[in-house]
Amino acid sequence: MSSKKKPRPLLVYADKDGQIFDHPEFEMICRRGDELAQPKPEEYIPLPPDSEFFLLPGRIPLGLNSETGEVEEVEGLAVAAFACPGHTLTGLAAYANTEDAPILPMFAYGAVGYANGRFWITAKVVDEDKRQIFTKIPQQKVESGAKRLMKDMPENRLVKHLANCALTYGCPAAKNLALGRFEAPLPTARTCNARCIGCISEQPEDSGFPSTQERIKFTPTADEITEIMHYHAKRESKPIFSFGQGCEGEPLTEAKLLCEAVQRYRDEGGKGTVNINTNGSLTATMKPLSEAGLTSIRVSLNSFLEPVYNAYYRPKGYKFEDVLATIHTAKELGLHVSLNYLYFPGVSDTENEVNALIKAATESKFDFIQLRNLNIDPDLYMELVEDNDLGPGMGFVNFRKRIKSECPWIGFGYFNPYLGD
């Protein structure tokens, strides 16, 4: 659909009973950082399948009165949408807070509007891969797949944990394991050396918001890990295996175990892409993991500006310079290096942030950027970064163009790529 033909979506809000309405006159606006504005036509798309709506407690809807050009409050409850995987938000829901507004759970809250008989969201497609789209897959198939896993590997504790992830928490990676397709999750680490504000598996009691997943309560053995790897490789012709999941801590803290499992899998003829999703804190682990048969790493970060990184990750026992060293070392060892770049509209796309990213990319030549959404209450994140000089924002579209122009070798996507055997 061309930008010229796009309608201007109307504000969407909910009443006290949770019924969702579109406003008869006010238009949708979005938030980028602390700024409110109408999204540009290239910044919003029809709401994709598998997206979810959120009603935002303690949040008053804001819309644009097109007659006056003023932003005005609307009686009711603010509504946001969580874009399905493969999409990155270009703007966040716009609202005003009541005095008793609670901290929002760890999701990403896209601005949503309504026009021409459909909902629209401020987001862009960044990956056409459908590996986490389950619209046409009946839940019964996932359930039977999870039960089959437990039947075929009855003594494997990791299988039981992942079956619970699929059935209780709806984890897309665990669901795919149950379905025998795409990427197999391999959580291992009970502990972490960072205290991320947005950790989804472990939050202190005084954080004000709950964890959205349950952290693994045991350390699996190499036998349990490799059993799942071989099982998955028999069902998926292009298997990807990933250590480092939402239900665990930092996998590099279990580097010895990971080396043993990967080496054993490779020695037994195991094929496919073996990946680690990591915070990149322990540089010395890269060489032994590479020698064991690791294919790729994906390093998670929200910023290449050290103060902004530290404010969110709150590292324990490592420094930001260690993360950069890990990226450099992994590339020197021949590993494929991706970023899990946690994008936040109005912060990630600012001049100083982009300059820092391009500098790091030029120095290390990392391969790929996965444009994931930063799942966090927007007000909480802005409090963390407000003391930093970020410079003017350029918007998501220009953010991506700028990086591609100065670092043409970098690929963009959302998922860990299959890299062959």
The 8 nearest C-alpha neighbors of each residue, nearest first, counted from 0:
[[1, 2, 4, 5, 3, 44, 41, 45],
 [0, 2, 3, 4, 5, 41, 40, 6],
 [1, 3, 40, 5, 4, 41, 0, 39],
 [4, 2, 1, 5, 40, 6, 0, 41],
 [5, 3, 2, 1, 6, 0, 40, 7],
 [4, 6, 2, 3, 40, 7, 1, 0],
 [5, 7, 8, 4, 114, 115, 40, 3],
 [6, 8, 9, 5, 26, 114, 27, 40],
 [9, 7, 114, 113, 112, 27, 6, 26],
 [8, 10, 26, 27, 113, 112, 25, 22],
 [9, 11, 27, 26, 112, 22, 21, 25],
 [12, 10, 21, 112, 20, 22, 9, 113],
 [11, 13, 77, 78, 20, 19, 76, 60],
 [14, 12, 19, 76, 18, 17, 75, 20],
 [13, 15, 75, 17, 16, 18, 76, 19],
 [14, 16, 17, 75, 13, 76, 18, 74],
 [17, 15, 14, 18, 13, 19, 76, 75],
 [16, 18, 14, 13, 15, 19, 54, 76],
 [17, 19, 13, 14, 16, 20, 15, 12],
 [20, 18, 13, 12, 17, 14, 11, 21],
 [21, 19, 12, 11, 13, 22, 18, 14],
 [20, 22, 11, 10, 9, 113, 23, 12],
 [21, 23, 10, 24, 25, 9, 11, 20],
 [24, 22, 21, 25, 9, 10, 26, 20],
 [25, 23, 22, 26, 9, 64, 65, 10],
 [26, 24, 64, 63, 62, 22, 10, 9],
 [27, 25, 9, 10, 63, 62, 8, 24],
 [28, 26, 10, 9, 62, 112, 8, 63],
 [27, 29, 37, 36, 62, 93, 38, 63],
 [30, 28, 93, 92, 91, 90, 110, 36],
 [29, 31, 35, 91, 93, 90, 34, 92],
 [32, 30, 345, 344, 34, 90, 33, 91],
 [31, 33, 345, 34, 346, 344, 30, 381],
 [32, 34, 31, 30, 35, 345, 381, 378],
 [33, 35, 31, 32, 30, 36, 345, 29],
 [36, 34, 30, 29, 31, 28, 33, 93],
 [37, 35, 28, 29, 38, 30, 34, 31],
 [36, 38, 28, 29, 39, 27, 35, 63],
 [37, 39, 42, 36, 29, 28, 40, 43],
 [38, 40, 42, 41, 37, 43, 2, 36],
 [41, 39, 2, 42, 43, 38, 5, 3],
 [40, 42, 39, 43, 2, 44, 396, 38],
 [43, 41, 39, 40, 121, 38, 89, 122],
 [44, 42, 121, 122, 120, 41, 40, 119],
 [43, 45, 119, 120, 46, 122, 121, 123],
 [46, 44, 119, 118, 47, 120, 117, 43],
 [45, 47, 119, 120, 118, 44, 48, 50],
 [48, 46, 50, 45, 49, 83, 82, 44],
 [49, 47, 50, 46, 134, 83, 132, 51],
 [50, 48, 83, 134, 47, 51, 132, 133],
 [51, 49, 83, 82, 48, 81, 47, 80],
 [52, 50, 81, 80, 49, 53, 82, 83],
 [51, 53, 80, 79, 81, 54, 78, 50],
 [54, 52, 79, 78, 80, 55, 51, 81],
 [53, 55, 78, 77, 56, 79, 76, 52],
 [54, 56, 77, 58, 78, 53, 76, 57],
 [57, 55, 58, 54, 100, 76, 101, 77],
 [56, 58, 100, 97, 96, 99, 55, 101],
 [57, 59, 96, 77, 56, 95, 55, 94],
 [58, 60, 95, 94, 77, 76, 96, 75],
 [61, 59, 77, 94, 73, 72, 76, 12],
 [62, 60, 72, 94, 71, 93, 73, 70],
 [63, 61, 25, 27, 26, 70, 71, 10],
 [62, 64, 70, 26, 25, 65, 69, 71],
 [63, 65, 25, 69, 66, 68, 67, 70],
 [64, 66, 68, 67, 63, 25, 26, 69],
 [67, 65, 64, 68, 69, 63, 24, 25],
 [66, 68, 69, 65, 64, 63, 70, 71],
 [69, 67, 65, 64, 66, 63, 70, 71],
 [68, 70, 67, 64, 63, 71, 65, 66],
 [71, 69, 63, 62, 64, 61, 68, 72],
 [72, 70, 61, 62, 69, 63, 73, 64],
 [71, 73, 61, 60, 59, 62, 74, 70],
 [74, 72, 60, 61, 75, 71, 59, 62],
 [73, 75, 72, 59, 76, 60, 14, 12],
 [76, 74, 14, 13, 73, 59, 12, 15],
 [75, 77, 13, 59, 12, 58, 60, 14],
 [78, 76, 60, 12, 59, 55, 58, 54],
 [77, 79, 54, 12, 53, 55, 11, 76],
 [80, 78, 53, 108, 109, 110, 92, 111],
 [79, 81, 52, 109, 51, 108, 53, 111],
 [80, 82, 51, 50, 108, 107, 109, 52],
 [83, 81, 50, 86, 80, 84, 51, 109],
 [82, 84, 50, 49, 86, 85, 81, 47],
 [85, 83, 86, 131, 82, 413, 132, 87],
 [84, 86, 126, 413, 125, 124, 83, 127],
 [85, 87, 124, 123, 84, 125, 82, 122],
 [88, 86, 122, 123, 372, 371, 370, 89],
 [87, 89, 122, 90, 121, 109, 123, 372],
 [88, 90, 122, 121, 395, 344, 42, 87],
 [91, 89, 121, 29, 30, 88, 344, 31],
 [92, 90, 109, 110, 30, 29, 108, 93],
 [110, 91, 93, 109, 29, 79, 108, 30],
 [94, 92, 29, 30, 61, 28, 91, 110],
 [95, 93, 60, 61, 59, 58, 77, 92],
 [94, 96, 59, 58, 60, 97, 61, 93],
 [97, 95, 58, 57, 100, 59, 98, 94],
 [96, 98, 57, 100, 99, 58, 95, 59],
 [99, 97, 100, 96, 57, 101, 58, 95],
 [98, 100, 97, 101, 57, 96, 56, 58],
 [99, 101, 57, 97, 98, 96, 56, 58],
 [102, 100, 103, 99, 57, 56, 207, 208],
 [103, 101, 207, 208, 376, 104, 100, 379],
 [102, 104, 376, 101, 105, 208, 375, 55],
 [105, 103, 208, 106, 209, 102, 376, 375],
 [106, 104, 375, 374, 197, 103, 376, 199],
 [105, 107, 374, 375, 104, 108, 81, 376],
 [108, 106, 374, 81, 375, 373, 372, 109],
 [109, 107, 79, 91, 80, 81, 92, 106],
 [108, 110, 91, 80, 92, 79, 81, 90],
 [92, 109, 111, 91, 79, 29, 121, 120],
 [110, 112, 120, 119, 79, 80, 109, 11],
 [113, 111, 8, 10, 119, 11, 9, 27],
 [112, 114, 118, 8, 9, 117, 119, 21],
 [115, 113, 8, 116, 117, 9, 6, 118],
 [114, 116, 117, 113, 6, 8, 118, 7],
 [117, 115, 114, 113, 118, 119, 8, 45],
 [118, 116, 114, 115, 113, 119, 45, 46],
 [117, 119, 113, 46, 112, 45, 114, 111],
 [118, 120, 45, 46, 112, 44, 111, 113],
 [121, 119, 111, 46, 43, 44, 122, 110],
 [120, 122, 43, 89, 90, 110, 42, 88],
 [123, 121, 88, 89, 43, 87, 120, 42],
 [122, 124, 86, 87, 125, 88, 42, 43],
 [125, 123, 86, 126, 85, 87, 122, 127],
 [124, 126, 412, 86, 85, 123, 413, 87],
 [125, 127, 412, 85, 128, 413, 124, 86],
 [126, 128, 129, 85, 125, 124, 412, 413],
 [129, 127, 126, 130, 85, 414, 131, 413],
 [130, 128, 132, 131, 127, 85, 126, 84],
 [131, 129, 128, 132, 181, 175, 133, 180],
 [130, 132, 129, 171, 133, 84, 172, 175],
 [133, 131, 129, 130, 134, 49, 84, 83],
 [132, 134, 136, 135, 131, 49, 137, 130],
 [135, 133, 136, 132, 49, 48, 137, 131],
 [136, 134, 133, 137, 132, 138, 49, 48],
 [135, 137, 133, 134, 138, 140, 141, 139],
 [138, 136, 139, 140, 135, 141, 134, 133],
 [139, 137, 141, 140, 142, 136, 143, 133],
 [138, 140, 142, 137, 141, 143, 136, 144],
 [139, 141, 143, 138, 142, 137, 144, 136],
 [142, 140, 144, 138, 139, 143, 177, 174],
 [143, 141, 139, 145, 144, 140, 146, 138],
 [142, 144, 146, 140, 145, 141, 139, 147],
 [145, 143, 177, 147, 141, 142, 146, 178],
 [144, 146, 177, 142, 148, 162, 147, 143],
 [147, 145, 143, 149, 148, 144, 150, 142],
 [146, 148, 150, 144, 145, 149, 151, 143],
 [147, 149, 145, 151, 146, 150, 152, 144],
 [150, 148, 153, 146, 152, 147, 151, 158],
 [149, 151, 147, 153, 148, 152, 146, 145],
 [150, 152, 148, 149, 153, 147, 146, 154],
 [153, 151, 149, 155, 150, 154, 148, 158],
 [152, 154, 149, 150, 155, 151, 148, 158],
 [155, 153, 152, 156, 149, 158, 223, 159],
 [154, 156, 158, 157, 152, 153, 223, 159],
 [157, 155, 159, 158, 154, 160, 219, 223],
 [156, 158, 160, 159, 155, 161, 219, 223],
 [157, 159, 161, 156, 155, 160, 162, 149],
 [160, 158, 162, 156, 157, 161, 149, 163],
 [159, 161, 157, 163, 158, 162, 156, 164],
 [162, 160, 164, 158, 163, 159, 173, 157],
 [161, 163, 159, 165, 145, 164, 160, 158],
 [162, 164, 166, 160, 161, 165, 167, 159],
 [165, 163, 161, 168, 162, 170, 167, 166],
 [166, 164, 169, 174, 173, 170, 162, 163],
 [165, 167, 163, 169, 164, 168, 162, 142],
 [168, 166, 163, 164, 169, 165, 170, 162],
 [167, 169, 164, 170, 165, 166, 212, 163],
 [170, 168, 165, 166, 167, 171, 164, 174],
 [169, 171, 165, 173, 168, 164, 172, 174],
 [172, 170, 174, 173, 131, 169, 175, 165],
 [173, 171, 175, 174, 170, 184, 176, 183],
 [174, 172, 165, 176, 170, 175, 171, 161],
 [175, 173, 165, 171, 177, 176, 172, 170],
 [174, 176, 178, 172, 177, 173, 180, 179],
 [175, 177, 179, 173, 183, 178, 174, 180],
 [178, 176, 144, 145, 174, 175, 179, 141],
 [177, 179, 175, 176, 144, 180, 141, 174],
 [180, 178, 176, 234, 177, 175, 231, 235],
 [179, 181, 235, 175, 178, 176, 182, 234],
 [182, 180, 238, 239, 175, 130, 235, 183],
 [183, 181, 239, 240, 238, 184, 180, 172],
 [182, 184, 240, 176, 239, 241, 172, 185],
 [185, 183, 241, 172, 240, 186, 242, 173],
 [184, 186, 242, 241, 187, 183, 224, 240],
 [187, 185, 242, 244, 243, 247, 184, 188],
 [186, 188, 218, 219, 185, 250, 189, 247],
 [189, 187, 248, 250, 247, 190, 249, 253],
 [190, 188, 248, 247, 215, 216, 187, 217],
 [189, 191, 248, 188, 249, 192, 247, 252],
 [190, 192, 248, 249, 193, 189, 252, 188],
 [191, 193, 315, 314, 316, 249, 194, 190],
 [194, 192, 314, 315, 191, 313, 312, 195],
 [195, 193, 313, 312, 314, 196, 192, 198],
 [196, 194, 312, 198, 197, 311, 193, 313],
 [195, 197, 311, 198, 194, 312, 313, 375],
 [196, 198, 195, 375, 199, 105, 374, 311],
 [199, 197, 195, 200, 196, 201, 202, 194],
 [198, 200, 210, 211, 212, 201, 197, 245],
 [201, 199, 212, 214, 210, 213, 246, 198],
 [202, 200, 210, 198, 199, 214, 203, 213],
 [201, 203, 210, 206, 204, 198, 209, 200],
 [204, 202, 205, 206, 201, 207, 209, 208],
 [203, 205, 206, 202, 207, 208, 209, 201],
 [204, 206, 203, 207, 208, 202, 209, 102],
 [207, 205, 203, 208, 204, 202, 209, 102],
 [208, 206, 205, 102, 209, 204, 101, 203],
 [207, 209, 206, 104, 102, 103, 210, 202],
 [210, 208, 211, 104, 202, 207, 206, 199],
 [209, 211, 199, 200, 212, 201, 202, 208],
 [210, 212, 199, 209, 200, 213, 105, 104],
 [213, 211, 200, 210, 199, 246, 214, 168],
 [212, 214, 200, 246, 215, 211, 210, 201],
 [215, 213, 246, 247, 200, 216, 212, 201],
 [214, 216, 247, 217, 246, 189, 213, 160],
 [217, 215, 214, 189, 218, 213, 247, 188],
 [218, 216, 215, 219, 189, 187, 188, 156],
 [217, 219, 187, 188, 220, 189, 216, 215],
 [220, 218, 187, 223, 217, 157, 221, 224],
 [219, 221, 223, 222, 224, 218, 256, 260],
 [220, 222, 260, 224, 223, 225, 259, 256],
 [223, 221, 220, 225, 224, 226, 260, 219],
 [224, 222, 220, 226, 221, 155, 225, 219],
 [225, 223, 221, 222, 227, 226, 220, 228],
 [224, 226, 228, 222, 227, 223, 264, 260],
 [227, 225, 223, 229, 228, 224, 222, 230],
 [226, 228, 230, 225, 224, 229, 231, 223],
 [229, 227, 225, 231, 230, 226, 232, 224],
 [228, 230, 232, 226, 231, 227, 225, 233],
 [231, 229, 227, 233, 228, 232, 226, 234],
 [230, 232, 228, 234, 233, 229, 227, 235],
 [231, 233, 229, 235, 234, 230, 238, 228],
 [234, 232, 231, 230, 235, 229, 236, 179],
 [233, 235, 231, 179, 232, 236, 180, 230],
 [234, 236, 232, 180, 238, 237, 233, 231],
 [235, 237, 238, 232, 234, 233, 271, 180],
 [238, 236, 235, 271, 239, 417, 181, 419],
 [237, 239, 271, 235, 232, 181, 236, 182],
 [240, 238, 182, 272, 271, 273, 183, 417],
 [241, 239, 273, 183, 182, 274, 184, 272],
 [242, 240, 274, 184, 275, 185, 273, 183],
 [241, 243, 275, 185, 186, 276, 184, 274],
 [242, 244, 276, 250, 186, 275, 277, 241],
 [245, 243, 246, 186, 247, 242, 184, 276],
 [244, 246, 247, 200, 199, 243, 212, 214],
 [245, 247, 214, 244, 200, 213, 215, 212],
 [248, 246, 214, 188, 245, 215, 244, 189],
 [247, 249, 191, 190, 188, 189, 250, 246],
 [248, 250, 191, 251, 252, 188, 277, 190],
 [251, 249, 188, 252, 243, 253, 248, 187],
 [252, 250, 254, 253, 249, 281, 277, 284],
 [251, 253, 250, 254, 249, 188, 191, 190],
 [254, 252, 251, 250, 256, 255, 188, 257],
 [253, 255, 251, 257, 256, 252, 258, 284],
 [256, 254, 258, 257, 253, 259, 252, 251],
 [255, 257, 259, 258, 254, 253, 260, 221],
 [256, 258, 254, 260, 259, 255, 261, 253],
 [257, 259, 255, 261, 288, 256, 260, 291],
 [258, 260, 256, 262, 257, 261, 263, 255],
 [259, 261, 221, 257, 263, 258, 262, 225],
 [260, 262, 264, 258, 263, 259, 291, 257],
 [263, 261, 291, 265, 259, 264, 260, 258],
 [262, 264, 266, 260, 261, 265, 259, 267],
 [265, 263, 269, 261, 267, 262, 266, 225],
 [264, 266, 269, 268, 262, 267, 263, 261],
 [267, 265, 263, 268, 264, 262, 269, 261],
 [268, 266, 264, 265, 269, 263, 262, 229],
 [269, 267, 265, 266, 270, 264, 263, 229],
 [268, 270, 265, 264, 267, 229, 271, 266],
 [271, 269, 420, 268, 265, 272, 232, 238],
 [272, 270, 420, 238, 419, 239, 237, 273],
 [271, 273, 239, 294, 418, 417, 420, 240],
 [274, 272, 240, 294, 293, 239, 241, 271],
 [273, 275, 241, 295, 296, 294, 240, 272],
 [276, 274, 242, 296, 241, 243, 277, 297],
 [275, 277, 243, 297, 296, 242, 298, 274],
 [278, 276, 298, 279, 275, 243, 297, 299],
 [277, 279, 299, 298, 280, 249, 300, 322],
 [280, 278, 322, 277, 298, 325, 281, 282],
 [279, 281, 322, 278, 321, 317, 282, 325],
 [282, 280, 283, 279, 284, 251, 321, 325],
 [281, 283, 325, 284, 285, 280, 324, 321],
 [282, 284, 285, 281, 286, 325, 287, 328],
 [285, 283, 282, 286, 287, 281, 288, 254],
 [284, 286, 288, 283, 287, 282, 289, 329],
 [285, 287, 289, 288, 284, 290, 283, 332],
 [288, 286, 290, 289, 285, 284, 291, 258],
 [289, 287, 291, 285, 258, 290, 286, 293],
 [288, 290, 293, 286, 292, 291, 287, 285],
 [289, 291, 287, 288, 292, 286, 293, 262],
 [292, 290, 262, 288, 289, 258, 261, 287],
 [293, 291, 289, 290, 261, 262, 294, 265],
 [292, 294, 289, 273, 288, 295, 291, 274],
 [295, 293, 273, 272, 334, 274, 292, 335],
 [296, 294, 335, 274, 334, 336, 293, 273],
 [297, 295, 275, 336, 274, 276, 337, 298],
 [296, 298, 337, 276, 338, 336, 339, 277],
 [297, 299, 338, 277, 278, 279, 339, 276],
 [300, 298, 339, 278, 338, 340, 277, 297],
 [301, 299, 340, 302, 341, 339, 298, 308],
 [300, 302, 341, 340, 308, 342, 299, 303],
 [303, 301, 308, 304, 300, 307, 352, 347],
 [302, 304, 355, 356, 305, 352, 308, 301],
 [303, 305, 302, 307, 306, 308, 355, 352],
 [304, 306, 308, 307, 309, 303, 319, 302],
 [307, 305, 309, 308, 304, 310, 387, 384],
 [308, 306, 310, 305, 304, 309, 384, 302],
 [309, 307, 305, 302, 306, 310, 311, 312],
 [310, 308, 313, 306, 312, 311, 307, 305],
 [309, 311, 307, 308, 313, 383, 312, 306],
 [310, 312, 309, 196, 308, 195, 313, 307],
 [313, 311, 195, 309, 314, 194, 193, 308],
 [312, 314, 309, 194, 193, 311, 310, 195],
 [315, 313, 193, 312, 317, 192, 194, 316],
 [314, 316, 192, 193, 317, 313, 194, 318],
 [317, 315, 314, 192, 318, 193, 280, 281],
 [316, 318, 315, 280, 314, 321, 319, 281],
 [319, 317, 320, 321, 314, 316, 322, 280],
 [318, 320, 322, 321, 305, 323, 317, 309],
 [319, 321, 323, 318, 322, 324, 317, 305],
 [322, 320, 324, 319, 318, 323, 280, 325],
 [323, 321, 279, 325, 280, 319, 320, 324],
 [322, 324, 320, 326, 321, 325, 327, 319],
 [325, 323, 321, 327, 322, 326, 328, 320],
 [326, 324, 282, 328, 322, 327, 323, 279],
 [325, 327, 323, 329, 324, 328, 330, 322],
 [328, 326, 324, 363, 330, 325, 329, 331],
 [329, 327, 331, 325, 330, 326, 324, 332],
 [328, 330, 332, 326, 334, 331, 327, 325],
 [329, 331, 333, 332, 327, 334, 328, 326],
 [330, 332, 328, 333, 329, 327, 334, 363],
 [333, 331, 329, 330, 334, 328, 289, 286],
 [332, 334, 330, 331, 329, 335, 289, 294],
 [335, 333, 295, 329, 330, 294, 332, 336],
 [334, 336, 295, 296, 366, 294, 333, 330],
 [337, 335, 296, 365, 366, 295, 297, 334],
 [338, 336, 367, 297, 368, 366, 298, 296],
 [337, 339, 368, 298, 340, 297, 369, 299],
 [338, 340, 299, 369, 298, 297, 341, 300],
 [341, 339, 338, 370, 300, 301, 342, 369],
 [342, 340, 373, 301, 371, 372, 339, 300],
 [341, 343, 372, 373, 347, 340, 371, 370],
 [342, 344, 347, 346, 373, 345, 372, 341],
 [345, 343, 31, 346, 90, 89, 347, 32],
 [344, 346, 32, 31, 392, 348, 347, 343],
 [347, 345, 348, 349, 344, 343, 32, 389],
 [346, 348, 343, 342, 349, 352, 344, 345],
 [349, 347, 398, 346, 392, 393, 394, 345],
 [350, 348, 392, 391, 352, 346, 390, 347],
 [349, 351, 390, 353, 352, 391, 354, 392],
 [352, 350, 389, 354, 353, 390, 349, 355],
 [353, 351, 355, 349, 354, 350, 347, 356],
 [352, 354, 356, 350, 355, 351, 357, 349],
 [353, 355, 351, 357, 356, 352, 350, 358],
 [356, 354, 358, 352, 353, 303, 357, 351],
 [357, 355, 353, 359, 358, 354, 303, 360],
 [356, 358, 360, 354, 359, 355, 361, 353],
 [357, 359, 355, 361, 356, 360, 354, 362],
 [360, 358, 362, 356, 357, 361, 363, 355],
 [361, 359, 357, 364, 363, 358, 362, 365],
 [362, 360, 358, 364, 359, 363, 357, 406],
 [361, 363, 359, 360, 364, 358, 327, 357],
 [362, 364, 327, 360, 365, 361, 359, 326],
 [365, 363, 360, 361, 362, 366, 330, 359],
 [366, 364, 336, 363, 360, 367, 337, 330],
 [367, 365, 409, 336, 337, 364, 410, 335],
 [366, 368, 337, 410, 409, 411, 365, 338],
 [369, 367, 338, 411, 337, 370, 410, 412],
 [368, 370, 413, 412, 339, 338, 371, 340],
 [371, 369, 340, 413, 368, 412, 87, 342],
 [370, 372, 341, 369, 340, 342, 87, 413],
 [373, 371, 342, 341, 87, 374, 107, 343],
 [372, 374, 341, 342, 343, 375, 107, 371],
 [375, 373, 106, 107, 105, 372, 197, 376],
 [376, 374, 105, 106, 377, 197, 373, 107],
 [375, 377, 103, 379, 378, 380, 102, 105],
 [378, 376, 380, 379, 375, 381, 32, 91],
 [379, 377, 381, 380, 376, 382, 375, 102],
 [378, 380, 382, 376, 377, 381, 383, 375],
 [381, 379, 383, 377, 382, 378, 376, 384],
 [380, 382, 378, 384, 383, 379, 385, 377],
 [383, 381, 379, 380, 385, 384, 378, 386],
 [384, 382, 380, 381, 385, 310, 379, 311],
 [383, 385, 381, 382, 386, 387, 307, 380],
 [384, 386, 382, 387, 381, 383, 388, 380],
 [387, 385, 384, 388, 383, 382, 389, 307],
 [388, 386, 385, 384, 389, 307, 306, 383],
 [387, 389, 390, 386, 351, 385, 384, 391],
 [390, 388, 351, 349, 387, 352, 350, 391],
 [389, 391, 350, 349, 351, 388, 392, 352],
 [392, 390, 349, 350, 393, 389, 351, 348],
 [391, 393, 349, 348, 345, 394, 350, 390],
 [392, 394, 348, 397, 349, 398, 391, 395],
 [395, 393, 397, 396, 348, 392, 398, 345],
 [394, 396, 398, 397, 89, 348, 399, 393],
 [397, 395, 398, 399, 394, 400, 42, 41],
 [396, 398, 400, 399, 395, 394, 393, 401],
 [399, 397, 395, 401, 396, 348, 400, 394],
 [398, 400, 402, 397, 396, 401, 403, 395],
 [401, 399, 397, 403, 398, 402, 404, 396],
 [400, 402, 404, 398, 399, 403, 397, 405],
 [401, 403, 405, 399, 404, 400, 406, 398],
 [402, 404, 407, 400, 406, 401, 405, 399],
 [403, 405, 401, 402, 407, 406, 400, 399],
 [404, 406, 402, 403, 407, 401, 357, 361],
 [405, 407, 403, 402, 408, 404, 409, 361],
 [408, 406, 403, 409, 404, 405, 402, 410],
 [409, 407, 406, 410, 366, 403, 364, 367],
 [408, 410, 367, 366, 407, 406, 411, 403],
 [411, 409, 367, 368, 366, 408, 412, 407],
 [412, 410, 368, 367, 369, 409, 125, 370],
 [413, 411, 126, 369, 125, 414, 370, 368],
 [412, 414, 369, 85, 370, 126, 371, 125],
 [415, 413, 416, 412, 369, 126, 85, 128],
 [414, 416, 417, 413, 297, 369, 337, 274],
 [417, 415, 418, 414, 239, 272, 412, 413],
 [416, 418, 419, 272, 239, 415, 237, 238],
 [419, 417, 272, 416, 420, 271, 294, 335],
 [418, 420, 271, 417, 272, 237, 270, 238],
 [419, 271, 270, 272, 418, 237, 294, 269]]
